[in-house]
């Protein structure tokens, strides 16, 4: 027969020249590794994965051409003290400014004199009115505290004000007192014995209604953006800028005067850098672990070291040559294709397992070594070729998708599968032949006569019980599969790229913080307008959308309602003119404090009684404050013999040490003057005016838009107004939609192609259907397992769908071909080298991809989790469900 004569001639050639074949293979492997090391590149940007001519890519390139590369490294500085955050950000900016050749641009909006002098003009008019009301009420106490910032002054001043109210009943005084005491109540409750929970910002910027104000939170989070100098050809182009910035950040944050401040890096370059670094590290560890687990499994399966060495040499040659192929054909790896080595460990060893197990089976049957090797190779050649063709086809279909990253992975993986098959047909038999003379005759293989096959099956009662009831097995499997239809329909695709990152990453944490910040939102869509009139029209329309919070444009850089705001600030300036701060000096006046405390407590109690007698609404908050005050004094009394003085010192320092600076900054902010577009700094203006004069509009979302539903709403609504809108949210939504659809399309292509291969291989519609039904059941069970485990498909793990399709159909080919070749029952086939090979292959893939579950990168972890679920389901259906189907409908 032509097939037999081909593998006979192939084996004869290998038998004559095993050293030559092995030597050439190893030489080519070394050359491939060297070639790969010198020429392989890594692409880290998501733009490199996407279809270049897609509409959203064209829109993004047009935006980049007009406004340049806007992928910024972002430094976020935050604390509960706006002035402290500002001083820290100032220090970081000054240190960054000394670096040369690392940054193309540094932008620190909070440090611009334009905003520092006129910042209050950018606040809503109502906020400024509330500020005037707050400071007017606090002015009497602030005047006293400015002259002597101590605890004694605070309580003495408030005691005097209570006396004035009790004597006059003045309602304005009562309103002021209620505000001050309510604010103090919050601070006393938060006092932990070490530091004051009360910030003077509550007095200077708090609202009179007890709710948080924009002014109180303004400036607590400072942002510095960096356009890095990108090193072309580098693994991560912005790596130098990122590492330099992190070093500077650590250096500045180590200063004792910045204790209590949090700072970190985020932004697209940082997220991409950490994703690639984390995933590369995880995959390197997983590759070593996967190879180790595979070796251990093969040692257990082959019951000998020589066969393991043969199979692993063949596998390693295949992987090395596959890297050379990938370098020559594609030239680079991306975040998706870099997992192909892990894939080939599981897929490439599959073919060697089938050959070695059949080789061992022949030895047990009494064949000599060379005859057993030839039979192991020849008997499996058709099955391996067809199985490899299905997997290669499954991957090759990726090339027909629109997603560049997927297409490249498909080409690399398909070529790798072919190379691994060629290594199996050449290097593996050459190794088995060379090692044949080292086998110890003292450990002969135990023969298993054909007549004892039923005894083997009977010796496994659980397996026998299942296969003796094929209708029950088939029915239960179909029922479970039908139950899993609901999870399959209900399953969702996770659009949140942050869920792919390693848990606890600083860059992810600060990305969420920026998203939640109304002041510094760093995640927005962008729209270009040809002139001022169109920009104003688009702004009005966009700000009417339910999903849009606000639009930042050139017009927004000039505050509105300036006349009314300046009038309020002028009144406020007159109020604050009487507040003249002096430097803080620690002066507790310990001998006087007990009397000061007693007098204050007495006046508050009298105020409470007077208000309760009059039935005033203010009685309730004053009573609450008195309770809190009692607790505060009780804590001091409890610690009087140990650290009461230290507690008071910390309390006073926390409240008043920075008060002079805060008052000075507040008074400086009241010096705002009318501004126009001519006053806008050039560095700020150029961010909103393109090279051809187009104007940029930054569209901020109302909600967090990392999840699919709010992201979809935001993108669709913005695009309904401006179809060519772009920016990071649009790119993420569009690219992940393309990726998801591309994988599903590849899955459909692969399914059709595999169906054709099954028909060609089996030449029977019935057996093709018998091979396909367990595959469908296995996929449904896998999705059901994902649903129970709470695992969603995402841009990383969706890769396993076509892969499981190919691997699953391999199992069908091995089992059905073995069943049709002889007279064995389905149970005997399941326990033959073909069935054991399917089981071991599933285990090797389970180990290969399961090793990914050690990864910190959640995307890499999810690939391992989903593939592991898929392999468990595959073993169940192909070793139990498929034999049951063959018992029922597999008539030869």
Secondary structure as GFF3:
##gff-version 3
##sequence-region A 1 892
A	DSSP	alpha_helix	2	16	.	.	.	ID=ss1
A	DSSP	alpha_helix	18	39	.	.	.	ID=ss2
A	DSSP	beta_strand	41	43	.	.	.	ID=ss3
A	DSSP	three_ten_helix	46	49	.	.	.	ID=ss4
A	DSSP	alpha_helix	55	67	.	.	.	ID=ss5
A	DSSP	beta_strand	73	78	.	.	.	ID=ss6
A	DSSP	alpha_helix	82	96	.	.	.	ID=ss7
A	DSSP	beta_strand	103	107	.	.	.	ID=ss8
A	DSSP	three_ten_helix	109	111	.	.	.	ID=ss9
A	DSSP	alpha_helix	113	118	.	.	.	ID=ss10
A	DSSP	three_ten_helix	119	122	.	.	.	ID=ss11
A	DSSP	alpha_helix	125	147	.	.	.	ID=ss12
A	DSSP	alpha_helix	151	168	.	.	.	ID=ss13
A	DSSP	alpha_helix	171	190	.	.	.	ID=ss14
A	DSSP	alpha_helix	201	205	.	.	.	ID=ss15
A	DSSP	alpha_helix	214	217	.	.	.	ID=ss16
A	DSSP	beta_strand	221	228	.	.	.	ID=ss17
A	DSSP	alpha_helix	239	253	.	.	.	ID=ss18
A	DSSP	three_ten_helix	256	258	.	.	.	ID=ss19
A	DSSP	beta_strand	262	266	.	.	.	ID=ss20
A	DSSP	alpha_helix	268	302	.	.	.	ID=ss21
A	DSSP	alpha_helix	305	329	.	.	.	ID=ss22
A	DSSP	beta_strand	332	334	.	.	.	ID=ss23
A	DSSP	three_ten_helix	337	339	.	.	.	ID=ss24
A	DSSP	alpha_helix	340	364	.	.	.	ID=ss25
A	DSSP	alpha_helix	369	396	.	.	.	ID=ss26
A	DSSP	three_ten_helix	397	400	.	.	.	ID=ss27
A	DSSP	alpha_helix	404	423	.	.	.	ID=ss28
A	DSSP	pi_helix	424	428	.	.	.	ID=ss29
A	DSSP	alpha_helix	429	435	.	.	.	ID=ss30
A	DSSP	three_ten_helix	436	438	.	.	.	ID=ss31
A	DSSP	three_ten_helix	450	452	.	.	.	ID=ss32
A	DSSP	alpha_helix	453	458	.	.	.	ID=ss33
A	DSSP	alpha_helix	461	467	.	.	.	ID=ss34
A	DSSP	alpha_helix	470	490	.	.	.	ID=ss35
A	DSSP	beta_strand	493	494	.	.	.	ID=ss36
A	DSSP	three_ten_helix	497	500	.	.	.	ID=ss37
A	DSSP	alpha_helix	506	516	.	.	.	ID=ss38
A	DSSP	beta_strand	524	529	.	.	.	ID=ss39
A	DSSP	alpha_helix	532	543	.	.	.	ID=ss40
A	DSSP	beta_strand	548	552	.	.	.	ID=ss41
A	DSSP	three_ten_helix	555	557	.	.	.	ID=ss42
A	DSSP	alpha_helix	562	576	.	.	.	ID=ss43
A	DSSP	alpha_helix	590	614	.	.	.	ID=ss44
A	DSSP	alpha_helix	618	638	.	.	.	ID=ss45
A	DSSP	alpha_helix	644	656	.	.	.	ID=ss46
A	DSSP	alpha_helix	659	669	.	.	.	ID=ss47
A	DSSP	three_ten_helix	677	679	.	.	.	ID=ss48
A	DSSP	alpha_helix	682	685	.	.	.	ID=ss49
A	DSSP	beta_strand	695	701	.	.	.	ID=ss50
A	DSSP	alpha_helix	708	721	.	.	.	ID=ss51
A	DSSP	beta_strand	726	727	.	.	.	ID=ss52
A	DSSP	alpha_helix	728	762	.	.	.	ID=ss53
A	DSSP	alpha_helix	765	789	.	.	.	ID=ss54
A	DSSP	beta_strand	793	794	.	.	.	ID=ss55
A	DSSP	three_ten_helix	797	799	.	.	.	ID=ss56
A	DSSP	alpha_helix	800	821	.	.	.	ID=ss57
A	DSSP	alpha_helix	826	830	.	.	.	ID=ss58
A	DSSP	alpha_helix	833	850	.	.	.	ID=ss59
A	DSSP	three_ten_helix	851	854	.	.	.	ID=ss60
A	DSSP	alpha_helix	858	876	.	.	.	ID=ss61
A	DSSP	pi_helix	877	881	.	.	.	ID=ss62
A	DSSP	alpha_helix	882	889	.	.	.	ID=ss63
###
